[in-house]
């Protein structure tokens, strides 16, 4: 089963509940918006987007690498099965998100 943030992202994309019911499927969001719901948007609402919320040089990061297909290429239902292999917290990022996409 996906880790809690990934589970929440999967629920936002599929509108599936923990019990497997589909609730208001017309309110499903894109994978990109689901990620924003748990990254940049809360950071902005907390007035901390200068410190966290995106992968940018100098910002704090909690990076969770996974050996599975990325959430952006997986089918929505498959997001529930993506697990995190490791977590790095409170690391100062020295890379840009665009650099990660090019690799």
C-alpha positions in Angstrom: 0.0 0.0 0.0 1.2 3.5 -0.7 2.6 5.7 2.0 0.2 8.2 3.6 1.0 11.1 1.2 0.9 8.9 -1.8 -2.3 7.3 -0.6 -3.8 10.8 -0.2 -2.6 11.8 -3.7 -4.1 8.6 -5.1 -7.5 9.3 -3.4 -7.6 12.8 -4.8 -6.9 11.5 -8.3 -9.2 8.5 -8.2 -11.8 9.7 -5.6 -11.6 6.2 -4.1 -12.0 5.9 -0.3 -10.2 3.6 2.1 -13.1 1.2 1.8 -12.8 1.2 -2.0 -15.9 3.3 -2.7 -15.8 5.9 -5.4 -17.0 9.3 -4.0 -18.0 12.1 -6.4 -15.7 11.0 -9.3 -16.5 14.3 -11.2 -14.4 16.1 -8.5 -11.2 14.1 -9.3 -8.1 16.2 -9.8 -5.1 15.7 -12.1 -2.0 14.1 -10.7 -0.2 17.4 -11.0 -2.9 19.2 -8.9 -2.9 16.4 -6.4 0.9 16.9 -5.9 0.4 20.6 -5.5 -2.3 19.9 -2.8 0.5 18.3 -0.7 3.5 20.4 -1.6 3.4 24.0 -2.8 -0.1 25.0 -1.9 0.2 24.2 1.8 3.6 25.9 1.9 2.0 29.0 0.3 -0.9 29.0 2.8 1.5 28.8 5.7 3.6 31.6 4.1 6.6 29.2 4.0 6.9 28.8 0.2 10.2 30.6 0.4 11.5 27.7 2.5 9.7 24.6 1.1 7.0 23.3 -1.3 9.1 22.9 -4.4 12.5 21.4 -5.2 14.6 24.4 -5.7 18.2 25.4 -4.6 18.3 26.4 -0.9 14.9 25.1 0.0 14.2 22.4 2.6 13.2 19.1 1.0 11.7 15.8 2.0 12.5 13.6 -0.9 11.1 10.1 -1.2 12.7 8.1 -4.0 10.9 5.1 -5.3 12.0 2.3 -7.6 8.5 2.0 -9.0 7.1 3.9 -12.0 6.7 7.5 -11.2 3.3 8.8 -10.2 3.1 10.9 -13.3 3.4 7.9 -15.7 1.4 5.4 -13.6 -2.2 4.7 -14.2 -4.3 6.5 -11.5 -5.3 3.2 -9.7 -1.6 2.1 -9.7 -0.7 5.1 -7.5 -2.1 3.2 -4.5 0.6 0.6 -5.0 3.6 3.0 -5.2 5.8 2.7 -2.1 8.6 4.9 -0.9 12.0 3.2 -0.7 13.6 5.8 1.5 13.0 9.3 3.0 15.3 12.2 3.4 14.0 15.0 5.6 15.2 18.6 6.2 17.8 18.4 3.5 18.8 21.7 1.9 18.3 21.2 -1.8 21.2 22.0 -4.1 19.4 21.0 -7.3 16.6 22.3 -9.4 13.5 20.2 -10.1 14.1 20.6 -13.9 17.5 18.8 -13.4 15.7 15.8 -12.0 13.3 15.7 -15.0 16.2 15.6 -17.4 17.8 12.5 -15.9 
